Amino acid sequence: RAFSDNIIPILGNRGIRWIFRVLIAAHFYKGVDINKFRQVYRIFTTRQAVEKAHKILPNSFYTLRELEKFCKIRARRVVVIGEAYDDEVFYPIEKSSLQDKLHSTFGLEKRYLLQVSTYVNEKNPTVSMKALAALRQQGFDIDLVLAGSDPQSNRDKYLAIARDLGIKGNLHLLPFQLPDKLRLLYNGAECFLYPCTWETFGIPPLEAMACGLPVIVSRAGALPEVIGNDREAGLSVPPADPGALAHAIKLLLTDPYLRRRMGEAGRRRVESHFTWRRAAENTVAVYEEML
């Protein structure tokens, strides 16, 4: 049997071997934005799960390192298995009619940068906005699209920041999008931004790379693991440096060859490392080892 990081095996189930799939360890930190009772519960259950599990499957080496800070783990029990993207949904599409679809579906007319994430501070959209402001001051006529849900009601705050930066008319705040519409956004963008302050994996960069879009991520959490070698499938920058992000965007905007090369490398990377088939096969191998 398998269990995740918010439940543990029922006491008394002796003789059953358990697998613990770990996706996040943020609940161990003070100040995390979570109900305190739930935080205490998750800390307790995570430690119990690590102790009881026959195999522990973190989704990244970063998650494993985080878990090791708070739990005692025997290395032989750990198998890192990454997450994946849906290859039936996210892929490059023909560009000829894309502009009309972007205009009719989202009202987008200019070239744009894209960030797909929830409207929360750890996803760092303000850094993307500041980078956009810097680029527009340098003469780049480009917009920023932020697509995602708004669980903390930050939309008005972000609009106010954009107004102060002088880019309110160039910021498009879109709600959560279904996969077929996300595919359009990925394929139409100039590059993908993901400057998170922490991330235990990061599926949106996978989806962007699957669509042939070069990505720029922060050097935080598991994101460097996702894109691989810097300047191959994407670029990485410090998470709190809008100037560095603006410079990385400028490199891609002014070098079509680099943009195309990174887009192609990103697609090869996700196809070889981050398919659900690969994740399933690796998980099945763990079960077979336990038999």
N, C-alpha and C positions, 0 to 999 in steps of 0.2 A: 504494500500500500504506500501511498504518497501523501504528504501533507504540506501545507504552505506555511508562511510565517505569521499567521494569525490564529492558527489552531494547533493543537497537539493531540497525539494519540490518547484515546480514552484509557484511563488507568485500568489495569486488569487484563489487557489484551496481550497476554504473554505468548511468546513463540512467534509473533508476527514481526517481520523485518520492515522497517520504515525508511522511506526516502524523504528528506527535507529539502524542498525547493526554496531557495532564498533569493528574493528580489530586491530587498531594501533593508537597511539597518539604521535608518535615520532616527527611529524612535528611541535610541539610546542617548541622544543628545538633549541637553537642556535647551529650552526655548523653541523646540520644534513645534510647528503649528498643528497640534493634534490635541484632542480631548485628553486631559490628564489621566483619567481612569483608563482610557484606551491605551495610553502610552505605557502605564504600569503593567497593564495586561499583556501588551505585546512584548515588553522586555522579559517578563516572566515566561511567556510561552516560547519565545525564541530561545532562551537559555535551556528550557526543558527540551525543546525540539533538538537542539544541538547535542544534548546529552544522550537522548534516546535514539536518534537516527542512526541507521546502519550506513547510509550514504548521505552526504550533504552536497547539494547541487546549486552553488551560487551562480548568478547570471553573468558575473564578470570577476576578474581578478581584483578589481577595486572593491566590489561587494565583499569578497572573501577577506581582503585586508581589513575592512571595516568590522566585519564579524569577529575577526581574530583579536581586535582590541578589547572586546567585551566578553568573549566566550573562549573556553578551552577547546581546541579542535585538534584532532589527530589527522595529520596530513593524508594518511592512507584512506581516510573516509571521504575525501573531497574530490569532486569532479566538476570542473567549471564548464558549464554549458550555456552559451550565449542565447539571446533571444533572436527573433527573426522578423522578416517582412513578408507580406502576402504577394507572392510573385504572380498571382493571377490578377492582381489589381494594379500594382505599381510597376510600370515599364515605360520606355520612351514611346511617344506617339507622334504622328505626323504633324509637322509644324505649320503646314500651309493654311489650315483653317483654324488654327489655335487662337489667333488674335480675335477673331469674331466671337468665338466661344467665351473667351475671357471677358470681352466687353459685354456680351449679352447676359452672362451668368453673374459676374461680379462688378461690372462697371469699370473694369481696368482698361486704361488706354495707353499708359506709359510703360516703359521698362520698369521692372520692380525687383526688389530683393524680397525674400520670403523667410518668415520664421513661423513654424507651426509648433505651438505650445500653449499650455494654459496661461491665463493672465495672472500669473503669480510672480512674486519678486525673485524667487530662486531661478526662474527661467530667464531673468535678466533682460527683458525687452527694452528697458530704458537705455541700456548700453547700445542696443541696435538703433534706437532712435537718435542717440547722440552721434553715432557713427554716420547715420544718414544726414544729419544736420551738417556735419563736417564735410561730407562729400558734396552736398549741394552748394556749400560756400566755395568749394573748389571748382564749381561749374558743371557738376554731373547732374543732368536732368533725369532723376530717377526717384521712384517711390519705394515705400516699404509696406508690405502686406504682413499683418500679424493675424493668424487664424487659430482659433482655439476657444475653449470654454472659459467662463469668467466666474470661478467658484467663490472668489473673494470680493466680487463687485469692484474691480480695479479699473474698469473701462474709463470712467470719468477722470480718474487720476491720470491715466496715461494720455488722455486727450489734453488735459491741462499741461502736462509736461511737453507734449508735442507743440502746443500753442506757444509756450515759453521759448521753445527752441526755434520757432518760426517754421515748423514743418507740418502743422495741423492738416493742411490741404494735401499733403503728400503721404499721410499715414492712413492706411485702410485697415480698420479693425473689424475683422470678420468673425462670426460665431463659429462654433464647432461645425466641421464639414464632413459629410459622408465621403467614403473612400473614392468614389468616382469623380467627385468634384475636387478632392485633394490632388488626384492625379493630374487634373488640368492645371492646378496652381503650381505643382512641382515642375511640370513640363514647360510652363511659360516663364518661369523665373530666370533671372540672370545667375543667381547663386543662392544658396541656402545658408541661413544664419542660425546658430544654436549656441549662444554664449552663456550657458547655464553656469551658476555658481557651484552646483554639484549635480551629479547624475549617476545613478547606479547602472544605467545602460544607455538608453536613448534610442528609441525606435524611429522617430521622425528622420534623423540623419540617414538611417538605412533606406527608408522610403524615398528620400531625395536622391540618394546614390543609385537606387534601382531605376529611377527615371532618367539617369544620366546627368544629374545636376551636381556641379561641384559644391562642396560644403565647407563652411568655416565654423569650427567649434572652439569652445574654450578648453584650455588645459586644466580641466577639472574633472574629478570623478573618473568614470569609465570612458569618457568620450574619446581620448586618445587611442584607447583599445579599439573603438568602433571604426575609426577612419584609418587606423594603421599608421604607416610611416608618414610623417609630415611632408607635405608637398607632393605626395603621390596621388591619393584619392581626395585629398582636401588639405586645408590649412588649419593650424591651431594658434590661438592667441590667448593672452592672459584674460581671465574673465572680467576683470574690473578696469579694462583699458580700452575705452572707445576709440582712442587714436590708433591703437594697434589694429583694432577691428576695421576701422576705416581704411587703413593702409592695405590690409589683406584684401578687402573688397575692391579697392582700386587696382591691385595687381590683376585680379580676375577680369574686371571691366575693361582694362586696357590691353589685355593679352588674349585674344580669341583662341590662339593655339593652346595656351595653358588651360583655359577654361574647358576646351574640348578634351584635352588629354586627361585632365583630372576627372571629368565626367565619365569618360570611358573606363578609367582605372577604378573609379568608385563602383561602377556597375559590375565589373569583373569581380571586385572584392565581395560584394554582397552575394553574388551568384555562387561563389565558391565557399563562403564562410557562414552566411547567415540566412539560409533557407530553413523553412520549417521541416523539410525532409531531413536535412542534416541534424537539426536539433532533435527530431524524433528518433533518428537512428542512434545518436549518441545516448539518448535516454534509454532506449531499448537495450543497448549494450550494458548499461548499468544494471538493469533488471536481470539480464541474463547472467551477469557476474554473480548476482545474489542467489541464483537458483542452486 
